[in-house]
Amino acid sequence: MSRKIFSRHDQPLSSDDLRTCHLVLDATCRDFAIEPGSEESDRIAAITIELYQQGVRDIGQLTLLVDAARGFKLDRDAPETTVLA
């Protein structure tokens, strides 16, 4: 009998985990005027969950990494929220 070692990445997300990911998704969609349910929001959700499963638990850090992964302007407080090409 072989033992398979499971990483955190293989474990299902709890409701608290999903709540955290959803906060990041909502903030990103709101800040960059992305329609919820769009293909772009689906990509952001997938990136958020992937990073969360890799161990990024801090909401601020998770948000920054999601922004960077999608190429968004990282200064959310700036008057213009543009997408980098």
Residue pairs with C-beta under 8 A, 6 or more apart in sequence:
8 53
8 55
9 53
9 54
11 53
13 21
13 49
13 52
13 53
17 52
20 52
20 57
20 59
20 62
21 45
21 48
21 49
21 52
21 62
23 59
24 48
24 59
24 62
24 63
24 66
25 41
25 44
25 45
25 48
26 36
27 63
28 34
28 44
28 48
28 63
28 66
28 67
28 70
28 72
29 35
29 36
29 41
29 44
31 76
31 81
32 72
32 81
32 83
33 81
34 40
34 41
34 44
35 41
40 70
43 70
44 66
44 70
47 66
47 69
47 70
48 62
48 66
51 62
51 65
51 66
51 69
52 62
56 62
56 65
64 74
67 73
67 74
67 76
68 74
70 83
71 83
71 84
71 85
72 81
72 83
72 84
73 80
73 81
73 82
73 83
73 84
